[in-house]
Amino acid sequence: MHKGGDYSLYDLNNMANMIRLRARIQKIKLGDMLGDLELDINTISEMSKGRQVAATTLAKIADYLDCSVDYLLGRTDNPQAHRDVPREKTLDKHHEV
């Protein structure tokens, strides 16, 4: 296992449930969201069955639901965690020499 973390934590069924919950809280119909994002209508149900999705797909869904990818992954209980760190600081951190 990679020393960075336990990859078994990324339970696809849990992610699908987090997406459903967040959509319900935001009063967003999953079909409408998936259509707006040009994703297959079965994306969430397939995720529940263990089918992985691309990182870009998860990022699009998180942006649409106004939450962080970390929230959908279950790495934070705060759906607004992406707002806690200014974007400039995040970018600077990754580009330090």
C-alpha positions in Angstrom: 0.0 0.0 0.0 1.1 3.5 -0.7 2.3 5.3 2.4 0.0 8.3 1.7 -3.2 6.6 2.9 -5.6 3.8 2.8 -7.3 3.6 -0.6 -10.0 1.3 0.7 -11.5 4.4 2.3 -12.8 5.5 -1.1 -15.9 3.4 -1.1 -17.8 4.1 -4.3 -21.2 3.3 -2.8 -20.5 5.8 0.0 -19.5 8.5 -2.6 -22.8 7.8 -4.6 -24.7 8.2 -1.3 -22.9 11.5 -0.5 -23.8 12.8 -4.0 -27.4 11.8 -3.5 -27.5 13.4 0.0 -25.9 16.7 -1.2 -28.2 16.9 -4.2 -31.2 16.4 -1.9 -30.0 19.1 0.5 -29.4 21.5 -2.4 -32.9 20.5 -3.9 -31.2 19.3 -7.1 -32.7 16.5 -9.1 -29.9 14.0 -10.0 -31.3 13.6 -13.5 -31.1 17.4 -14.1 -27.6 17.6 -12.7 -26.3 14.7 -14.8 -28.0 16.2 -17.9 -26.5 19.6 -17.2 -23.1 18.0 -16.8 -23.5 15.9 -19.9 -23.0 12.7 -17.9 -24.8 9.4 -18.4 -28.1 9.2 -16.5 -26.9 6.0 -14.8 -23.6 7.5 -13.5 -24.6 7.6 -9.9 -26.3 4.1 -9.9 -23.3 2.6 -11.6 -21.0 4.2 -9.0 -23.1 2.5 -6.3 -22.4 -0.8 -8.0 -18.6 -0.2 -7.8 -17.9 1.4 -11.2 -15.2 4.0 -10.9 -15.6 7.5 -12.3 -12.9 9.8 -13.7 -11.5 12.5 -11.3 -12.8 15.1 -13.7 -16.3 13.7 -13.4 -16.2 13.8 -9.6 -14.8 17.4 -9.7 -17.7 18.5 -12.0 -20.2 16.9 -9.7 -18.6 18.6 -6.7 -18.6 22.0 -8.4 -22.2 21.5 -9.4 -23.2 20.6 -5.8 -21.1 23.4 -4.4 -19.0 21.1 -2.2 -15.5 19.8 -2.2 -14.3 16.6 -3.8 -12.9 15.7 -0.3 -16.5 15.9 1.0 -17.8 13.5 -1.6 -14.8 11.2 -0.9 -15.7 11.2 2.8 -12.4 12.8 3.8 -14.1 15.7 5.5 -17.5 16.3 7.1 -17.4 19.9 5.9 -18.9 20.3 2.4 -17.4 23.8 2.2 -13.8 22.6 2.9 -12.8 23.8 -0.5 -13.6 27.4 0.6 -11.4 27.2 3.7 -8.1 27.6 1.8 -7.6 30.5 -0.6 -7.0 29.2 -4.1 -3.8 31.3 -4.5 -2.2 29.7 -1.5 -3.1 26.2 -2.8 -1.5 27.0 -6.1 1.6 28.6 -4.6 2.1 25.6 -2.4 2.2 23.3 -5.4 4.6 25.5 -7.4 7.2 26.1 -4.8 10.8 25.4 -5.9 
